[in-house]
Every structure is written in C-alpha cells, then in structure tokens.
C-alpha cells in the first residue's frame, strides 16, 4: 500500500462520513427533506434578479413557485448571454465561479453558471458516493484513479469580464480539501485538458494509463469513452512504445512525463488481444459510468471485458447538476434529495413532487437547483423503480422530446430539421438515421437523390452542437454516412407499416428518434 494512501483514506472517510449519514437520515423522511430544500432554494432565488423577476421573493414566493411553468434553457438563454457579456449574475446572489457548457436543443451551446452552492452539491454527491463505496467494501491499495469529468476538447476560455468558460481541472467539481486529497492519485494530468487535438489528447491519456499498472478506479461519464481509449491504446501501442519506454511524450507544445515502462510490461500490453485488459490493470476494482438507456449496451461490453470488476452506473448526473447517486443495496440510483428539488412532469402536464412518486410512474424530470435554475426542464425521461428507505429511486429511460443521444451528442429533431432546410438539397426525402450498432456509432443521411458532398456539408454543420463536435473529435461517433436509394421513402414507410403504423399516419421526419425503428430501418437497408 502507498505510504500516502493510509492517511488520505482516513481523511477521505472523515470528510465524507457526515454527508453520507445525513443522507441516510433524509432518505427516511423525503417529504420533510424536500420541503426544506425547496424553502432554502426559494430563499436564495429571492435574493437573485432572476428569482425576483419570477416573483420568488417575499411572503408570496411559495405561491409564485407553484404557479411557475417548467422552463427550458431557451427561455433563459438571453439572460445567461447578457450575464456573460456584461459580467452580470442574474441567477444567484453568489458570484459565478465559471460557466460549464453542454448542448442545447437548437444546437447552440448552453452555458450553465456554477456558483459556490451548486459546486457544493457536486462535492457532497462525491462524498456520499465515495463513502458508500468504502463502507461497502471497496479496498484501495494504490488509490490510482482515472477520472474524466470535464468535457475535453471544447476549449477553455473566459467571458469579456474574466469569468472562466469551462472548468480548468476535473477536481473543480469538489471542494479544495477534497481536491487536495484526490490530486496525487489521479492518473491523467490536468494539462491534458489544454490540448485541442483529439489524437494528442488520446495519446496523452493512453501513455499515462498504460504507465500505471496499479490503476484501481475508472470514472467516466459515457462508457463509450473508455471503450474508445482502450481501442486507441491497442491500435497505437507500436507508435507510442518509444515514448512509453522513455517516460516522456510531447504533444501540443507540452511535455508530459510519467514512469517509464519496463520492457516486460510493454510485452504484457502487446498481448492484450490474447489475454485481455485485466492483465494490464490487475488491481482495477471499479468502473463508474452511465449504464442506462443508450449506455446499456456499451456498459455491458465493459462488464464482459473486465470480468470481476464492479461496473457501477452513475445515475443521473448532468451539467446542470447532480440528481441521483448510486448507493449499494438500492434498487436504482437514489435522488440526491438534500441538494435538489425534484418533480416529475406527467403525461398530462401536471407536476408531481418526489414524495408523491409511486412505483412505475414515468415522466420528465424537472429540477430546481442551487445555481438558481428553478423548475428547469432537463428533458430526461425517468421511471420510479423501487424504494430505498422511504425514498423512491429513479431509472433513466432516455431523452424526452424529439431527439437522439447515442453517446452524449444530444441531437434534437428541430436542430436537424433546420440544418436540412438550409442545405438547399433537391432531394424529396432527407432524414438522419442513427446507426447505434455501427462501429463506431454514427448517423446516416438517408435520401432519394444522390448529391455529391451533401453528407460532408451536413456533418460540418452538425458541429455547431458542441457535444456532437466533441463525440466526433474523440471518435465516439463516426462521420455522417450518405445512403441514397430512389425508393428510400417507400422503404421507410414499409418498415413503419410492418411495425403496425397506419399508412395514413406516417409522416416524414428529419431525424429518426425511435432507436428501435432506426435499427429496423438499418436492417432493411442492408438487405440486397
């Protein structure tokens, strides 16, 4: 065991235990806890310009909140943009620490303001998660961890008034004390986030991971990212071998140093196709990643590749805030009910508070969080799946509305429709079809008229969606494919009729959002 790990593990336990115990108590009284959280969030909102505009201040705050309709980001975009341009802070009385980016339904990036209170929610999520694993039996001997939280390759910048855009380090999401404990054990160097070329970024991660034979924990958002890195390591080993033996790699004008590999370890890695990745990191105990909805299949691949390693689902963890946390023994991820106020928007449009959720309920998650977003539409569909204590647990079903999210790219039909309209194509039918089972996953542009360069132009236009651009840069998504058949409309209609849809009810769409339908279309296209 590392001489440093014993005191660090003790300190991590001491720092994390109070948050875990507090949550265990809260899980027995979800209504009381959620009412207290809402009162706290309303008090904070009442001190902000945004909250005051919504009437969330003074004695009428609760009544105003109950009348408030759920808000999508597009309703907030002009306020966020104005804050970024002028140095304002409409959503909280606390200063904005930085803005983090994610994709919006229009394709334009969403910038989420992070203040001290919201970062505190992420920090307590980490403490609860870490302590739960430790008390459940996770035994660390080296503590070596690969953690990928910050979206790489989106670039780091600042507003005109000097507020950072994009986190600078994966430890930005936890407190200073917790970050100080974690940093010595992180395998990936923080400087890797400064790289702007995807191949450079993957090379740097590859050499640091391969150089660390004591790796014990992997924490990523999407399992396809870890699968992609494994593929990159296998394919690039010969090219990277000199750097691995030297313990030094230069990429993007930066010099990265790490422990040189012994020739025997390099030989072991070279046989990974025969003996598997467990021989590369024999101490690996935990892979934390999404494992629901479209992440189910790649998470299953990781379970096959790393037999004996716990592959634990992350639950609902979004740029906008932490919603659930996986706990040992819970039937599904558990709402972080002491940090966020959660409601389900049902099919009839009504909003149901957490303590009224029942087994089997399904709806869209609406969140109010410490950063100042109140009754915010996440566009995530969830289902209630059992109780932990007295608290209902949540299973992620997929993105709500008309959109597709294979690996985190979050494409909406409205955005795709807009881009297709701007192509000036003469095709009678243009439609994007997600090819979930391609390697790598990608989209196909289905058309009935062949047009040279159209797929390439559309692929370039799709890069306006930040996370599509990121997925393409990392190789999680392949380039857009063009598939042209004169009878394409008949083929699409035939597949839908075979699924029981009335011919008169079939409508042409810009994006096939039903993945089961898309898979059947892909099978039909493969027929001679």
N, C-alpha and C positions, 0 to 999 in steps of 0.2 A: 504493500500500500504506500502511496505517495506520502512523504512526511508532512506535506502541507494539507492533505485531504482530511485528516482526522479533526484538526481544529476547525476547518472550513465546514465540514459536515455537521459538527456540533453547533457552529454559529448559524448555519442554514436552518437547522432544526429549531433552534431557539427563536429565530426571526419569523419562522413560518408557522409554528405551532399555534400562536394566538388566533391567526386568521382562520386556520382550519377548524379549531374548536368553536370559534364564533359562528362559523357557517354550519357546523353540526347542530348548534342550538337553533339557528334560524330555520333550518330545514324542518324542524318540528312545529314551527309557527309561521307558515308562509304568508298568511293574510296580514298579521301584525307587522312582519318584516317589510313586506311590500308597501304597506301604508306608510311606514316610517320612511322608507326610501323615497317615495313619491313626495312626502312632505319636505324632505331635505332638498330634493331636486327642484321643487317649486320655489322654495326659499331662495335657492341660488339663481333660478331663472328670473325671479322678481327683481334681482339686482342687475340684470343684463338688459341691454336695449332691445334685443330680440324678444326676450320674455315679456318686457313691458309692452311692446307692440302687440303681443298676443293677449294682453290682459292678465298675465300670470303674476301679478303683484298685488299686494294688499289683501284685504279680507275676502275678496271675490276670486282669488286665484284658483281655488279648487273648482268652483263652478265654471270658470273660464276654461280650465283644462278639460273638464267633462264635455264641454261643447266643442272642443278643438278637433278638427278633422285631421286624420293622419296626413303627414306631409312628405312628399318625395323630395329628393335633392334638388330637382329642377326649380322648385318653389323657393329654395334657399340660395341658389347659385349666385344671383346678383348681389346678395348681401355678403356672401363669402368673397366674391371677386372684389367688391368695394373695400372690404376689410384688408385684403391682401394688397390692394393698390395704395390705400391711404394709411395703413398701419392701425386701422381700427380694430375693435374687438367687440363685436355685437353679441356674441353668444354667451359670454361669461364675464363676471367681474374680475376673474383671474386672467393674467396675461397668456397669450398664445405662445406655447413653447416652440412648436413647429407645426407645419401642415403636412399630413400624410396623404398620399394620392391613391385613388382607386378609379375604376372605370365607371362611367355613368351610362344611363340608358340612351343618351344621344350620341355616345361615343366620346364626347369630350370628357376630360379627366374631372373627377370630383376631388376637391381638396377638403380634407376633414381637419378642423382645428383641434389641436391637442393642448389641453391645459393641465395644470398640476393635478386636478381632481380626476380627470379621465386617465391620466397616466397612473394615478394611484389605484384605479380599478384594475388596470392591466397588471400592476405589481402584485396586488392581492390575489388575483387569479393565479399568477405564477406560484405564489407562496402556498396557496391551497393545493394546487396540483402537485408541487414538489413534495410537500409534507405527506400528502396522501400516498404517494408512491413509496416514500421512505418508510412510513409506518406499515405499509402493506408488504414490505419485504425486499424492495429494490436495494441491492447491496453494491455500493460503489467502492471500487478498489483504486481506480486511477482518477475517476471523475471526468475523464476526457469526453467532451461533448461537441457535436456538430450542431449548431443552431442557425437556422436561416429564417429570420423574421422579416427583416427589411426587404422590400422589393428591389432586387438588384437591377442594374442597367437602365433604370428610369431616370437616372441622373439626380444629382443633388444641387440645389440652387438656393435662392433666397428671394424674398419679396423685395420691392424697392426700399422697404424700411428695415431690411436686415433680418427678418424672421426666416428661419430655415424652412425650405420646402423639401421634404424627405428626411427621414431620420438619418443620423450620421453613423449609427452603430446599433447592432442588434440588442445591446443592453440598454438602449434608450427607453425601452418599454418597462424597465424595472427601476427601483429606487437606487440611489447612489450606493447604499450599503450592500444591497443585493448584487448590483453590477460589479462592485469591487470583489465580491466573493466569486463571481462567475468568471470574470475575465481570464484568470490564469489557466482555466480549464477548457476554454474554447479553442477548438482546432482551427477554425477558419480565421485568418487575420482580418481585422476591421478594415484595413486598407483595401481589401478586395472590393469593397463597395464603391471605391473610387474608379474602378475600371469601367470603361464604356463599351468594350468589345466583348461579345458573348464568348468567343473562343478563349480569349485571355482570361475571362472570369472563370470559366470551367477548368482551364489549365491550372490556375492558382488553387482552386478548391481541390482538384484532383491530387496535386502533389502533396498538399498538406494532409489530406485524408489518407493517402497511401503511406505517408511517412509515419502515421500514428497507428501503431499496432495495438494500442491499449484503448481504442475507442469503445465507449460504453453506452453512450446515449446519442441518438439522432433525433432532432426535432425540426421538421419542415412543415410547410402548410400542405402542399399538394404532393401526394405520393409519386406522381409522375416526375417531379423534380429530382427526387432521389434516384428513381429508375434511370433518368436521363444521365445523371452523374455517374452511375455505375457503368452505363454503356460507354460514356466518354472515357472513363478510366480504362476500360478494357480495350477500346479501339486506339487509344493514344499512348499506350504503355511504351511501345518501342520508341516513339518520338520523344517522350518525356523521360526516358531512362537515364540519359546523361545528367539531367537536372536532378533527378531523384538521388543518384549516386553522389552528386556534388553537394546536395543540400542547399541549392540556390537556383532561383528562377527569376528571370527578368521579363516583365510584361507591362505594357502600357507606360513605360518610362519609370516603373517602380521595381525595386529589387526585393524579392521575398526570400527569406531564409527559414530553414526548417532542419530537423535532424536528418542527416544523410541516411539513405537506406543501405543496410548491409546487403551484399550480393545474394545471400541466402533468402532474404525477404523478397527481393526482386524476383528471384526464381519462383518463390511460392505464388506471388501475384500473377506471374506469367502463366500459371497453371489453373487460374480461376475458372476457366471454361470447363475444366475437368473436375475440380474438387469443390467449386462453389465459393461464394463470398464469405461464408462463415470462417473459412481458413484465413482470410485476410484480416478479419477483426474477430478473433475468437472470444473476446471479452464483451462483445456487444450484447446488451441486455434489453434495450428499449428503443423502438422506433415510434415516434409520435407524429401522426399525420391525419389529415382528413380521411375518413373511410366510409362515408355515406354518399348516397345519390351517385353521381358520375365518378366519384372516387372509390366506389366499392370494388370495381374490378382491379385497378392498379394496386390498391391496398392488399387485395388478395394475392397479387403477384409477389408482393413483398413478403407476405406470410409464407409463401412457397419457397422463396429464395433464402429466407432466414428462419428456417425451422428452429423452434426452441426460443426464439426472440419474441418478446411481447410487442405486438404491433397494436398500439392503442390509438383509437380515434380521438381527435381533438374536440369534437363537438362543434358548437357554433362560435367561431372566433373570427370577427370581421374587422376591417379597418375602422369602422365606426365605433367599435367597442367590443368587449368580451360579453358574451351572452350566456354560455354554459361552460361547465367544466366536467371532465370525465372523473368519476370517483369509483374506486374499487367497490364492487358489490352493487352498484346502481344498475338498473335495467337499461338505462340510456343516459346520455350526458345530462347533468343536473343544472338547472338555472342558477346563475350567479345572483341570487335574489337579494343579496345585501348590497349590490352595486348598481344594478339597472332595474328599471321598472318595465315589466314585460306584459304585453297584451296580445291576444290573438284576434285578428280581424277575420270574422267568419264569412261564409259564403254570402250571407245576406247583408254584409257590410257592418254588422254590429261588432263592438269591441268587447272582449271578454277578459277580465283581469285574471292573473295567474291562479289565484286561489279558487277560481270557479272552473278551472280546466278539468275535464274528465277524460278517462281512458278512451282513446280513439278519436278525440277531437282533432280536426285538421284546420289549418288556417295560415294566414300570412302573419309573420311576426312584426309587431310594432314596438319600438323601443324608445324609452326616454333615458338619457344617459348624462353623465356628469360633465361632459363637454358642452352641454347647452342645447343639444338636439332633443326636442320634445315631441313625442308621438311621431317618431321618424319611421318611415316605411323602409324596411330592409329589403323587401321583395324576396324574402326567403319563405318557402312553404315548409311547415313543420307539422309533426303529429305528436300527440301526447302518448307516451309509451311507458306506463307504469309509474309507481311512486317510489321515492327514496325518502324515508321518514314520512312526513306528511306532504311532501312537495312533489308535484308532477314533473316527470322528466320529458325531454324533448328529443325526437328523432328528426333529422334533416331530410326532407323529401326532395328538395331541388329548388331552383329559382322559380319565382312566381312570374306571372305575366307571359308575354311572348318573347322568349329569349332562350339562349343556349349557353351553357357554361361547362365545357368539357374538362378544361384544366385550369380554370380561373380567368378565362378571357372575357366572359360576361358580354356576349354579343346580343343585342336586342333586335327584334324584327323591325322596329321603327327605324333604327340606325341603318340596318342593311337595306331596307326599302329606300331610304333617302339616297344612299350611295348608288344603288342600282338605277334610280331615276336620273342620276347625274352622269351616267356612263354614255348616254346618247345611243345606246345599243338599238339595233333594228330587229332584235330577236322578239318573237312573240311570247316567249316564256323565258324568264330568268329567275333562278331560285338557288339559294345556297342550301346544301345538304351536308350536315355534319357526318363525318365518317369516323365514328368513335373507335372502331376496331382496326383502323388503319395503323400502320407503324411508321412514323408517329401518327397520332390522331391529326386530322386535318378537315378542311371543308372542300366540297366540290361545287363548282359553279355549273349548274345544270342549265342547258339552253337548247333551243331547237335550230339555231343558226350559228355556224362557226364564224368567229370573229377573232382575227389574229391579235394577240396582245391584251385581250379584254380581261382575262383572268389575272394577268400580271398587274394591270392598272387597278383592278378592284382590290387585289391583295395589298397594293401600296396604299390605297385609300383606307382600307381597314386598319392600317397602322395608326390612324387617329385615335383609336381606342387604346389607351395605354397598356392594358393588360393583354390585349391581343398582340400588340407590338412586343411586349416582354416575352410572351409564350413563343412567338415566332423567333425571337432573338436567341432564346435558350434552346430551341429545338423541341419544346414540348408540343408545339403544333408544326406540322409541315406546311409547305406553301400551298396556296389555293390551287386545286386541280380544275381543269376545264373538261367537262364531259358533254359532248354535243350529239344529239340524235334528232332527226326530223320528227320522230314520233314521241318526243320527250313528254309532251302534255298528256298524250294517251297513256304512256307508261305510268306517270304519276297518278292519273285518275284511276287507272286499272288497279294499282296497288291499294288505293284508298277504298275502292269499291269492294275489293277482296276482303278488306277489314270490316265490311259491314256498313260503310257510309253510303247514303243515298246519292245517286249521281247528281241530282239537282242541288244538293247541299255542299258539293265540293267547290272550294274556292282556291284560286291560285294564290300562293303566298311567297313572300320574299325570302323567308327562312323557315326551314322545317324544324320546328321547335320540339316536336314529339320524337324522342330518340328511338323509340320502338318503330315508329313509322319510317324514320330515316334509315334504320337498319334494313327494313324490308325493301325500301327503295334501292339501297346499295346492292342487296342480293338480286333484285330484278335487273339492275344494270349489268351485273356480272354474268347474266345468262346469255348464251350465244344467240 
